[in-house]
Amino acid sequence: MLSTRDLVAGYDDRTVLDGLDLDLPTDAFTVIVGPNACGKSTLLRTMARLLTPRRGTVLLDGSAIRDLPTREVARRLGVLPQSPLVPEGVTVADLVGRGRQPYQRWWRQWSPEDGAAVDRAMALADVAGLADRPVDSLSGGQRQRVWIAMTLAQDTDALLLDEPTTFLDLAHQVEVLDLLHRLRVERGRTVVAVLHDLNQAARYADHLVAMRAGTVVAAGPPREILTADLVRDVFGLACVVVPCPVTGAPLVVPAHTGGTTARPVTPSAQPADDGNIPLAGSYPSKGL
Amino acid sequence: MTTVDRRPDSSTTAPDADASPGTASARLPGRSLLRIGPVSLQVRRRAVLVAAALIVLLLLAVVLSLSLGTPYVAPADVLRALSGAGTPYDLVVFDLRLPRIVLAAVAGAAFGVAGTLIQSVARNPLASPDVIGITQGAGLAATVALTSGAAAVLVAPTALVGGLLAAVLLFALGARHGLAAQRFVLAGVAVAFAFRALTEVVMLTADPIDGLRAQIWLIGTLAGKGWTEAAWIAGTLLVLLPVLAWAGWALNSTALDDDTARGVGLRPVARRIGLAGTGVLVAAMVTAQVGAVDFVALVAPQVARRLVRAERPPLVCAALLGALLLVLADLAGRRLFAPTQLPAGVLTAAIGGPYLIFLLLRGRRRSS
């Protein structure tokens, strides 16, 4: 449903994406990963029409997104920017209600459908109990669920999220990711998120997009594409990829210890012949 | 392994999403829905109460202001005169006092509206027409007119042109960054300083008597003004009424940052241009007619916001409060040191300032 064709985008005099072609699968949880400044946020912002590309097109269900009225896009595509400004004194229900903006006009400020959508969104994101609380009085994890609820109130088929887990502790990260997983599995939404944590990406993504320097290095199911070679290629980090003991998804373990506290397990404990197992002391000094 | 069971049980972290389907909130807290035919408006219940109270107070203030003065007219006689019964006081009530009081109410409402719009775009409770240079633009033009011997009827139109010129400059300077809050305020401060400096040059080179007249104009006074000025301001507000109806709604989302606003299908830059444009238009018109009484524009939105307990200034209540404030300020200016009259601009600051401080202190105590 979302694709880019020959996309060129950037800020001021810096070109971040230079001719990017990408197709994101429908009804899947896509996670975009890559090192800092690789262009993953730029890609997400351009796809969400928050950033106007210099050249090329973003296609939403086959039609160029810049030719669609922004209100119509907002009924089909929800977006959660990286760290949205929390408006002072606004209550949770009020903020979630702003998600109904694309369905409202100044002469039609509220409809029963708006109310139902807000209720559904708050229940889904588990913030219904906070409805009357000011958003700026909530914890980081609660806030993030409120923002997600706001985008859910838009009733869109697709949801784009820019680093939705940043600044959250591990438990809250998992909470947010579980919510996104439920949206995809139970509600059939298409979810696209930029994440920093490779292991979370591997655990939750149906489709993984690995980026480096404005280009897509690999894209596909994490189990097929997430290898030690890819991590070295994309992040410049030597690592071991093992199956996760809980989910079986690929688990990326940095091989370099920094030489202070921990030591790598003896190489003989690892599968020996996939060429990805580096020997202690022979790693590039990047990474940890 | 299937897609589903490679993930941990999600129900351990959150209760089932559909546990409370349709619990009928269906409405925003503190709001009621006002339906008039196909029109449905969200109304804050507290704003309705505050507006009703302000209307009552405004009417009381108007009657009081009609009654006080030399000669004193008993409130009962004021009411009788207003009802068209034909009393000996008709001349005093209708010809001497009412025009000026109506002007005070209309101008106060306009300042309240302008202040609300400008503060919401500037995202700053201290922004007002004189912070962003509109007052200074009007002031420079008025000073030039007053010191160059132009006819008295030309002063207000000239001031309007000056105010609009400042607005154009403000938009030209602020536009490059999409009229973002900080840029908007900075551009305004620059415009304000430039025009103020020019005004002082004109004043210093002018005849001292003309300079004094210009000084009084700059402070803002309603003395000697009435129906004509009120009609210009009311006409402007009336023409802008559809825009103001939109603005009352659009103000709701000015607190969202641009990315979030775009995400929900808004066009934040166009919205800011619309709101700020309306605000400076009203500000230029009202300042041109009554001078720089713009402390009302600073204080009315913030006091109204606290009375309504909303997260942003409410447009209608700010207008009503502005009207009330200016009617009272003008009354005080007329009566406090009678027969000497103080310009209303001095009194708005004297009344509004302490009240704003009181609200700020009370707000801090509650939030801490």
Interface residues (C-beta under 8 A of the other chain):
Chain A: R45 A48 R49 L50 T70 R71 E72 V73 A74 R75 G78 V79 L80 P81 P84 L85 P87 E88 G89 V90 T91 A93 D94 G97 R98 G99 Q101 P102 W106 W107 R108 Q109 W110 S111 P112 G115 A116 V118 D119 R120 M122 A123 L124 D126 A128 A131 D132 M150 T151 Q154 A171 V174 E175 D178 L179 H181 R182 V185 E186 R203 Y204 D206 V246 T247 G248 A249
Chain B: M1 T3 V4 R6 R7 P8 S10 T13 A14 P15 A17 D18 A19 S20 P21 G22 T23 A24 S25 A26 R27 L28 P29 G30 R31 L33 P38 V39 S40 L41 Q42 A245 W246 G248 W249 A250 N252 S253 A255 L256 D257 D259 T260 R262 G263 V264 G265 L266 R267 A310 E311
